[in-house]
Amino acid sequence: MPSAAFASDNAAPAHPSVLDALHRANDGSAPSYGDDAVTAQAADAIRTAFDSPGADVLFAFTGTAANTIALASATRPWHEIFCSDVAHVLVDEAGGPVRLSGAQLTRLPSVDGLIAPEDLERRVRGRGAVHHSQPRIVSITQSTESGRVWTTDAVADFVDHAHALGLLVHVDGARIANAVAALGVSPVEAIADADIVSIGGTKNGLLFGDAILVRRPEHFDGIHWVQKQIGHLASKHRFIAAQFVALFGDGLWLRNAEHANAMARRLSAGLQSLGYQLASPAESNEVFVQIDGDCARAPDAGLSGPPARPQPACGAVRDVLGHHGGRGRRRPGRVDNVARVGAPRARVSARPSPACHADSPHARRGTTAPIVTP
């Protein structure tokens, strides 16, 4: 692994406590397909953390699967799913939720992934009309794909508004820990009265695995069959669950997030001190930096990541801080060095990207979008 991989929290190492938990789970045999004691322990820990004692908890290998399972279990082919114009479920899941559910996915305008309730209300129409898809569920992301965090008042107001419109609410919580840490509130305050939540693990210290917290199981009665159909009911289920026991057992999930957020603040401050503008406020563990064109590497700073790929808009490099305790912990000095050396080199090396075009939703808003693999 490179000495400093800033391209994504997906590139971060697993936390040593997670590896220790896997070793313990590997001691002997256990019932399969989630009927083991470790899975029950992990589910209870998540219910407790989110103050949801009556919730169902499922596990999946990836965040895309967690989102797809959640949305597909709530919908039928004549339903409509709403999301922001930068939502991961819209732009980074290869149409998975649509293919599995058959439902229509409708994008809503947003500011850095934050949707105004009135924009949702304007698009909810045709209820009961046989010629129109039927509004069913809205998906929001906490924290957003642009690194923003829904405040407790904003998320509560939005969820209440959606419920008043007769919609269910899904929270894509791939980085929910970072949002909770940034807000300094209880986890349940960060999701308000949402009906179902995808909870990120891969981006917060696990080898693999995300969870699904089903807070109103009566609206998602087929969810276990959806999970099975798409291959995310693991036979040796305890090896996903054991990682969540380590993550939620003693607050590790929030300590990891607090550290990642702190390093993001340090990096963004260093970049701004050098005269760079942020494409969006760095409120969690994502830093979007405006540059002159395409993404470039900065090996002198130890900055490395996957090659850039085409996106609907360009002009920003995203650094995602997702490094954890023990050997994987991001050292502040290395963050400072990336800010000092990496960003200027990226600007010098940048070249115009063919992905830039005027009809991008980001271009219309006068903002930028990431051009690094999420």
N, C-alpha and C positions, 0 to 999 in steps of 0.2 A: 504494500500500500504506500502511496506517496506520503511524504512527511507532513504535508498539510493539504488536505483535499477540501476546498471550500465550496465546491460546486453544488453539493447537496447533502442534507442530513442522511440521505440514503447511502452515502459513501462512508458514514461514520462507523467506527468499530462497535461491537457489542460491549455492554458494560460487564466488568468481571463478575458482578453479583448475579447477572443473568446466566453467565456460563456456569457458575457454581450451582445455580438452581437446576440447570439442565443435568448436571452430573448427579445431583441428588435424585432427580426424577428417573434417572436411568438405572437405579438400584432395584433390580427385580422386575417382575411383570406387574401389569395393572390392567383393569378392564379397558376395553377399546371404545372408540367413537364417543368419547366424552362422558362415559359412565364411571369415571375414576374419581378418587378423592381430590386429586390435584386440581382438576377442572372445577369441581365444586368450590374449592377454596378460592380459586382465582375469580370465579363468578361472584362469590360473596364479597370479596375485596372490592370489586368494581361497583357492586350495588351500594356498599357502604360509602365509598368515596363520593358517589353521586347522589346519595340520599334517596335511593330508589329501591326500597325493599321488595316491591312486588314486580320488579322488572325481570325480563328474561335476558340472558347473556349468551351470545354465541361468539365463536372465534373463527377467523379466516386467515389465510396465509398472507394476503395483501390488502392494502387500502382500497384499491379498485374493486376487489371482490366484496369487501365490506360494504362499500357504497352501493354496488350493484345489487347485492342481496337485499339490502334495506329498501331500496327503491322498487325493485321488482316485486317484492313481497307485498307492497302496498298498492300496487297498480294492476290494471288489466289493459288490454290493447287499446281500449277506447278512452283511456285516461290521459291526463296532461300533467307533466312534471315541470315545475318552474325552477329556474336557477339564475345566477348572475351570468353576465357575459364573459367572465373570466373563470367560471367555476371549473374545477378539476373534472367533475362529472360530465361537463360539456366538451372541454377542449383536450383532455389528457387521458381519457379512458376508452378511446377507440370505438365509441358508440356502444360500449358494453351495456349500460343501463337500458338503452333503447332496444338493443337486440334482444335482451333477455325478457324485458317487460312488454315490448311492442308499443309502449306508450309514447306519446309525443313529448319531446323535450323543448321547452320554450325558454329562450334567454331573456333576461331582464336587464335594463341598463343599471350600471352600478358605478360607484366611485371606489376604485381599488377593491372591488368585491363586496362592498357594503351596499345593500339594496334599500331604497326608501320604501316604506309601506305603501305610499300612494302609487308608486310604479307597479307594485304587485297588484294593487286593487284595479288599476287601469286595464290589466291584462286578463283578469279573471272574468270571463264572460261565457255566454252560451250554455250556462248550466241548464240541463234538462232538454236542450235542443238536440235532436237526433243528428243534425248535420255537423255538430261540433264535438271536438274532443272534450271530455268532461274534466274540469279542474279537480286535482286530487291531492297533490303534495308539493311543497316547496322545499328546496334544499339550499341551505346556507352553509358557509364555511367559517369555522372559528378555530384559529385565526385564519384570515383570508389568504388567498393565493398571492396577494401582493404584500403580505406581511402586516396587514392592518388587524386590529382587534375590535370586535363588537363590544362596546361598553355594556355594562349590566342593564342600564336603562334602555339602550337601543335594542338589545336582543330581546328583552322582555316585551317591549312595545311591538317589535316586529312579529314575534311569536303570537302575541295576543291578537294582533291584527289579522294574521293568517288564519288563526282559529275562528275568528269572527266571520271570515270569508268562507268557512267550511273546509279549510285545507288542513291536512296533516303537515307537520314540520320535521324535516330531517336535518341534522347537523353533521356535516362532514368535519369530524374532529381529528383529522390526521395530525394536527398540531394543537389539539385542545389543551395539552399540558402547558404549552407556551402561552396560550391565552390566559389560562388560570393564573399562571405565575406572573404574567404581566399585569393583570387586573388586581392581584392580591386579594382575591375573594374565594369563597368556597366553590368547588367545581360545579355544583348545581346552579349557582348564580350565573355562571358563564354560559349555560345552555338554556336557562329559563325553563319554560314549560314545554320544551321540545318533546316530540313523541318518540323519536328514535335517533340514536347517536352512534356514529362510527368513531371509535376511539383508537387513535394511532399508537402503535407500539414500535413498528419498524423505524420510525423517525425519531424515536426517543430512547434508544439504548438496547432494543431487542435485536436478535439475529433476524427474526422474521415474525410476522403476526400482528394482526389488528383485531379489535373486538367490536361487537355490535351490542349496544345497550338498548333493549326494546322496552321502553317505559310504558307503552300501552299495547300489550300483546294482542288485545282483541282486534286491533286494526291490521295486524301482520300475521294472521293465523297460518299462512302457508310458508312462513320463513324457514322453517327447518327443512322443508322439502326443496326450497330454492337453494339453500346452502348445499344440500346433497347433490342436486342436479348439476351444479357447476363445479363440483369436485373440491369443495372446501370443508367437508366434514372429514377431518383427518382421522385415520384409524388409530394411530398412536397420538391421540389428542393431547395427552398430558405434556408433550414436549412443546406445544404452543402455550398451554395454560401455565406451565411452570415458570415461564418467562414473565407472565403477568403477575404471578405471585411475588416474584422478586421485585417487580416494578412498583406494585401497589402496596406491598406488605408493610413498608416502613417509610413511605413518602419519597422513594427514590425517583419516581416519575416527575415530581415537582422539583426536586433538587437538580436533576438533569436539565429540566426546562429553564430553571432560574439561571444556571450557568450558561446555557446556550444564549439566552436573552441578554445576559450581561456582556458576553463577548460580541454579540451583534451591536449593542449600544457602543461598545468600545471601537469596533470597526467603523461604524457609521460616523462617529465623532471624528476619528482620524481622517477619514476620507473627506469630510466636510472641511476640516481644518486645512486641507490641501487644495481647497477650492472646488471640489466636486459637489454636484447637486444630487440629492437622492430623488429617485423617480417617484417614490412614495415613502411616507414616514415609516421608519423602522421600529415598529411597536412590539414585535415578537422576536423571532430568531432568523428573519429573512431581511437581507439588505439589498435593495435595488439601486444601482448606481448609474446615472446617465453618463454615457460615453459618446464618442463621435461616430460609432458604427458598430461593427460586429464584435463579438466576444473574442478576446485574445488571452493567451496563457501568459503567466508571469513566473517563469521558473526561478528567477533570481530571488523571488520572495517566497518560494515554496508553494506558490499557488498552482493548483492543478485541478482538472476536471474533465468531463467528457466533451467532445467536440460540440460546437454550436449546431443547432438544427433550425430549419425554417420555422418561423412563427408568424402569426398574423400581423405583427408589428415588431419593430426593433428599436435599439437604442439604449438598452439597459443590460447590465450584467448583474446576475443575482448571486450573492454569496449567502449560503444557508448555514448557520451555525448549529451543529448538532453533535457536539462532541462531549464526551461523558467522563465520568470519574475514572480513577485508576490510570492505566496506560493510555487511554484514549482521550484524556482531558485536554481541552484546548488551552495552551499556555498563553497568557496575555501578551507576552513579548512577541510571540509568533503572529498574533493578530495585529499588533502594532507594526511589525515588519511588512506584513501584507499591505496594510494601509499606506505605508511609506514608499515601498518599492513597486508593489504589484499594480496599483491603480494607475500611476503615471505611465508605466510600461504598456498597460492595456490601452491607454488612450493613444500612445504613439503608434502602437501596432494595429490599431483598429482600421478597418476598411469598410466601405459602404456595403450594406447587406441587401441582397436582392429581395429579401422578405419585406422590406419597407414599401408600403403603398398607401395612398391617401384614403382608401375606403376602409382601412382598418378601424374597428371601433375605438381602439386606443388612440389612433391618429386623430379621429374626430374629436376626442376629448382633450387632445393636446397632451396626452401622457404617453408612457412607454410601457412595453411589455417585456418580460424576461425572454432571453434567447438562449438560455442554458437549460439543459434537460432537468425537469423538476425532480 
